[in-house]
Amino acid sequence: MTCRESTFMPVYSSLTHALAEALVGVLWFVEGSDEEQMDPDDAVKALEGVAHLISNLSSDQRNELTGLLGMMADAESTPARREFLEGIPEGFGLVDAVV
């Protein structure tokens, strides 16, 4: 690894954490895109694809992802992104909706 790579590449505790960060980045982009940046139908397809993938995770995998999202939200300094992270588990069916 070069000095440049270590400066710009975050270090994650696991591949799962790195992939969760990547997934959140994509979801954040899709959710925040307007019609000029992304076709609304394509945005819905992308979000539905993620929801389908998440629905097929095992209980342990869902718990792991929920835990990672919680850690990411706790570490997030931008209020809007923290709120977004906190909403992912319920919004994508990782946890039962709070009544």
C-alpha positions, 0 to 999 in steps of 0.5 A: 500500500502506498502512502497515498492509499493509506491517506484516503482509504478508511480502514474497516474492522471487516469486509462486512463493515466496508460493504455496509459503508458502500451500501449506505453511500449508494442508498444516500446518493439514490435517496438524495438524487433529484430527477436530473441526477437519476431517473425516479424509476431507476431509483425505485428499482435500485431501492427495491433491489436492496430491499429484496437482498436484505429480505433474504438475509439470515437473522444473524446477518440482519442483526449484524447489519443492524448493529453496523448501521447503529455504530455508523449512525453513532459515529456520524457527525452530519445530522441528516445522514445520522437520521438517514442511517437510523432509519435504514433498519426499519425502512428496509425491514431489518427490524419490525416497525415500531408501533 
